[in-house]
Amino acid sequence: MTGIDILMITYDRPEYVRLSLPHLLASCPPDARVWLWHNGTDQPTLDAVEELRDHPRVHRFHHSPVNAGLREPTNWLWQEATGDLLSKVDDDCLPDPGWLHTLRQAQDDVPEFGVIGTWRFPDEDVDDELVAAKLADYPNGHRLMRNHWVQGSGYLLKREMVRQVGPLTEQDTFTTWCLRGARLGWINGWYHPFLPEDHMDDPRSPHTIYLTDEDFMARRPLSAKRTGVTTVAEWTEQMRHSARVVQAASLDLREYQGWRRRRRTVTRRIRLALTGRAPW
């Protein structure tokens, strides 16, 4: 396969961008192109991006004065990029330095791989029994902890999967998009042994900006607002819970459609109505 196109969306996090963007550029092979999309008008964040706009690995830059979210810039990359492999790295993430080499080789060797990714949770969150139950081996020594979706950062996917599944719709999250691909037969999951991705928004990261509850409330992530999380301790517990959810998630695709999916949606709405907080 030839050519890798990688999206980074930046927004209101200058401390993170000054780490994540140089880190991403340093990890890129010569045929990788980084597409930068800046949301909003925060000048320190924009300055951090502008300083690297002329880097030889930076291919395109787009500035949206309003926060366009994730769907529009993701579809921008998917529709306009020409590489056989596509990726996105969040501005609060530092993937393993060798991540592209390893994931690219896996994509080259295994035609049925769809979205395969780096692993953003610390070692303390890994449940060896749950992981072992979902490990699968593939040609040339590649192994995945299979799951029908991965997080929307530090992944590598084939352009052919995008061609088959289509763009992100208004109803899609990256998770539901991955599930649509899985229903078409694409194999998704985390490369194993895990390739770490330092998720700086996790309070356990050495680079986090969330040192106190005051720091957290001043710059709370959108997902924390949606789930009613207000303290560093609660946010850390949400990270732990998220790790367990993906390790324990079923590989039976029937669990994610029809009445089973509706049952989980109803449960979520009931809990939100009773407690003001949706399950994670």
Buried (B, 14 or more C-beta within 10 A) or exposed (E): BEBBBBBBBBBBBBBBBBBBBBBBBEBBEEBBBBBBBBBBEBEEBBEBBBEBEEBEBBBBBBBBEEEBEBBBBBBBBBEEBEBBBBBBBBBBBBBBEEBBEBBBBBBBEBEEBBBBBBBBBBEEBBEEEBBEEBEEEBEEEBBBBBBBBBBBBBBBBBBBBBEBBEEBEEEBEBBBBBBBBBEEEBBBBBBBEBBBBBBBBBBBBEBBBBEEBEBBBEEBBEEBEEBEBBBBEBBBEBBBEBBBEBBEBEEEEEEBEEEEBEEEEEEEEEEBEEEEEBEB
